[in-house]
Amino acid sequence: MQWFFLASAIATELVGTLCLRMAATTDRRAWYAGVVAGYLLAFTFLALTLDEGLGLGVAYGFWAALGIALAAVASRVLFKEPLTPLMGAGIALIVTGVLIVEIGATH
């Protein structure tokens, strides 16, 4: 269940972040409701993840890293923002770093 909660935290944080982008670049203030809901749910799911026993370093590492990577990809698809090869390399390094933290936590 901890991985479900963590995936939910990542997904809702991503939704909140994408809503923030929309709120900042359009005249529609209604997007701020998505920002608030997304972040409240993200922190709630992160708390549930920790309550299920996943370590903070692993949970927060996955949450932050996948949030960054997915936001970069989603902003490319939705908002036509750049996603350069160097940015892709950075995302790969982030994911690799989180995997190393996870491996370190299990040994």
N, C-alpha and C positions, 0 to 999 in steps of 0.2 A: 504494500500500500504506500510505502514511503516514496517509491519512484513515481507512482501515479500522482501523489501530491506535489512532488517536485516538478513533474512535467506540467501540471496545472499551474504552478507558480510561474514557471517560465512562460507559458502561453498567455496567461492573464497579464503578466508584466509587459509582454510584447504588444498586446492589444492596447494597454494603457499608453505605451510609448508611441505607437502609431496614431492613436487618438490625439496625443499631445502635438505631434507633427501637424495633424489636420487642424487642430485648434489654433496653432500658431500661424498657419499660412492661409486660413480662410476667415471669412467674417462670421462664421457660425460658432457661436460660443457653446452650443449644445455638445460639441466634442469634448468639452471639459468634464462632462458627466462620465464619459468613457474613461477619461484619465483617472478620475477619482475611483471609479468602480474597479478599473483594471489594477491599480496599485493596491487598493484595499484587499482585493481578492488575492493578489500576488503575495502580499505579506501574510495573509491568513493561511494560504497554502504552504508557504515556507515554514510558518510556525508549526503547522500540522506535520510537515516533513520532519522537522527536528523532534517533535513529540513522538514520532514513530521510531526514532532512534538513529537516524542518519546523522553523521557528524557534521558540525557546522562548517568546517573547512571544505568538506566534500560537497555539501549541499549548496553553500554559497558560491563555491567555485563553479559548479555546473550551472547554477542559476545565472550568475554574472556572465560567464563565458558564452553559453548558448544564447543568452539574451542579446549580447553584442553581435554574435555571428548572425543570428536570425534577423535582427534589426537591420543589419547591413544588407542582407539579401532582400528582405522585404522592402526596404527603402529603394533599392535598385528596381525591383519589379513594380512597385506601386507609384513611386515618385520620380522614377528615372534618374535617381542620384547615381554618382559614379561608384563603380566597384572595380577597382583596378587590380591588376595582378599582384601588386605589392600589398594591397588591402587583403586579397585572398591569402597571401602568404602569412599575413598577420593573424588572420582568422585561424589558419592551420596551426600556427604556433600557440594561440590561445587554447584551442581544443587539445593539442598535444600536452600542454602544461596541465590542464585539468585532468586529463587521463593519468598523468604521472602522479598528481596529488591523490587520485583515487587508488592507484596501485600502491602508493606509499601508505595509505590509510589501512589497507588490508594486510600489510606485512608487518 
